[in-house]
Amino acid sequence: MATDDGKTAGDVVRAAVARSVDRLTAAEPQVRSGHDDEAVHQARVATRRLRSDLRTFAPLVRAGWRRPVRRELRWLADALGAVRDDDVLLDRLRRGAERLAPDDRGTAASIIGRLEHERDVRRAALLEVLDSDRHAALRSTLVSASSQLPLTGPAGKRADRALPRLVVEPWRELVDEVRHALDAGSDDALHLVRIRAKRCRYAAEAVAPVAGPRAARFADALSGLQSVLGDLHDAVVAEAWLRSLVEVSERDALVAGELVDMQRRDADASRSGWPAVWERVSRRKLRRWLPRIR
């Protein structure tokens, strides 16, 4: 039975998949041209959201279609992610270089040039992926699913009753990961919290059309947690890349050290700040719309 506005669970899931497919296909021309780094980001987000939604809403999508599509999306996301990670790191290091003394900026530019070369190599690999028959097959499958997503019987249930309960598992997984991170106190554990927060946010956003403004506010709070932990991860990655440099001059090493210090300060700020953000996310009033959550 559908909700009053005619929406079944399958309608909402199909719409969520269609939005991500549209986002992915719209970004592809700019990804290919290389004129807009943001296009790689949009394409990567679309693939991640698709994978996340197909996991969250697994009971509503036929496994024989869902499982191989998630594998192929992972393959595409890895190629996009390699370039996007370089873009994020480049932006971070360039902003760091602007904070250096003027005499050190030329040296910083030389260091950053190494990463630009790495990025060019990974972009070439991404273009090979986009030109492959494998990618063409995936794109065709996704476009077809935008209008004809293979659904299961439960997808015919009322959306407002069937969907909110599917957000419960991502939330519980996030809570468990936060508890582990608080005990472990490691950056790796916090990175896993960020991944869980992202999945829970995507799920809440997908059901918001039927769950209402409370689900949207919940997703917004999760976005804040994802953001502060994303800043931490980016700083940790930047420091690791700088420390991986080999065959550098003494001057390069000194400037790289200054950039490392910046990353450490930024990381420390995120480590100190994330518990307060989590406290806001975990407030009971934000999740009263979820069934059987205490």
Buried (B, 14 or more C-beta within 10 A) or exposed (E): EBBEEEBBBBBBBBBBBBBBBBBBBEBBEBBEEBEEBEBBBBBBBBBBBBBBBBBBBBBBBEEEBBEEBBEBBEBBBEBBBBBBBBBBBBEBBEEBBEEBEEEBBEBBBBBBEBBEEBBEEBBEEBBEBBEBEEBEEBBEBBBEBBEEBBBBEEBBBBBBEBBBBBBBBBBBBBBEBBEBBEEEEEBEBBBBBBBBBBBBBBBBBBBBBBBEEBBBBBBBBBBBBBBBBBBBBBBBBBBEBBEEEEEBEEEBEEBBEBBBEBBBEBBEBBBEBBEEBBEEBBEEEBBEBBEEBE
